[in-house]
Amino acid sequence: MRVLVTGGAGYIGSHTVLHLVGAGHEVVVVDDFSNAKPTVVGRLEELAGRHIPVHAFDLADAEKLDVLLAQERVQAVVHFAGYKAVGESVAQPLDYYRNNLGATIALLRAMQRHRIRPLVFSSSATVYGPTPRVPMTEDLPTSATNPYGWTKVMIEQMLRDLTAAEPQWRVALLRYFNPVGAHPSGRIGEDPSDVPNNLMPYVAQVAVGRRGELSVFGDDYDTPDGTGVRDYIHVDDLAAGHVAALEWITTHDRPLSVWNLGTGRGTSVLELVRAFEQASGRTIPYRVVGRRAGDIASSYADPSLAEAELGWRATRTVHDMCADTWRWQQANPEGYPS
Ligand code: UD1
């Protein structure tokens, strides 16, 4: 298939581009590079061993989108593009609603005009809201605690309404747990533009000496060691999940599908720190500080639906996630060159 990947220069997008190419699909990327560096493209082409057409514009530009969908003869879309920093979304909610919802509506309208039906949407386990039951199953009610999370809930709702009105759509909502790790080559990985908000990139920057110590946000949660428990998933497993979902929706007649992409295993902050120390041979100094607003104690997937329907499951271990993150961080201590 000829697949358009929106946000294909970003962290999860770039890894998914490689997996799509590896599975024999033709990939076209659209990215406005508001949170990605253009140098990722050369590295992707080097790893893919082929040219990857990249269009640099904002998805909200309907005219450019029309030209792209027609010229590139796009048959399916994997939609990653969006802002994703929780704290920033609280400070600038309108930017988040305008960008994430606006781009998605523009994309859906363009897909309607060109009669492109398969869409894989990048959702998040954040849609399970502040008090989820764990392990989380896809039938739990959705809600959010911040504008970023609400954009995911709202886009899911738009896609429910759209597929109910027009059942010819083939949509997959993929709810990611905590994506970490990097391509084993160390050539592509996560490159936060500012101080990392998320645990793994922060730990990696401490290990490489860019930051002094990790702040552990609370050790008084109702978890085995008191620190937050999350379901970390290797970005290459996640990318493989997108390929499996795309292939499923294009061979089955269901307008809307929802799948968790996680490992089903929880790891605490301190367990992750220890695993990273082992994989890197470096000590990670840390200090326990207060809880971060909006955090929950435990989040992990019930990934059995994706396994039963897609035949997909995550295979990479926490050690693999740390070793691959470390290889990327060591080779690119300052991230991608600008
Ligand atoms: C966060 C977002 C979530 C988003 C996800 C992926 C919040 C509240 N949630 O999830 O909406 O979908 O990222 O981008 O921001 N931790 C530390 N020190 C740090 C960083 C994190 O102790 O410097 C702890 C956290 O308290 C948590 C765990 O590490 O227990 C994982 O945190 P993080 O990587 O930010 O992911 P989430 O909070 O699960």
Boltz pocket constraint, residues with backbone or C-beta under 6 A from the ligand:
constraints:
  - pocket:
      binder: B
      contacts: [[A, 84], [A, 86], [A, 87], [A, 124], [A, 125], [A, 126], [A, 149], [A, 177], [A, 178], [A, 196], [A, 197], [A, 198], [A, 199], [A, 200], [A, 202], [A, 214], [A, 215], [A, 216], [A, 217], [A, 218], [A, 227], [A, 228], [A, 229], [A, 230], [A, 269], [A, 292], [A, 293], [A, 294], [A, 295], [A, 296], [A, 297], [A, 299]]
      max_distance: 6.0
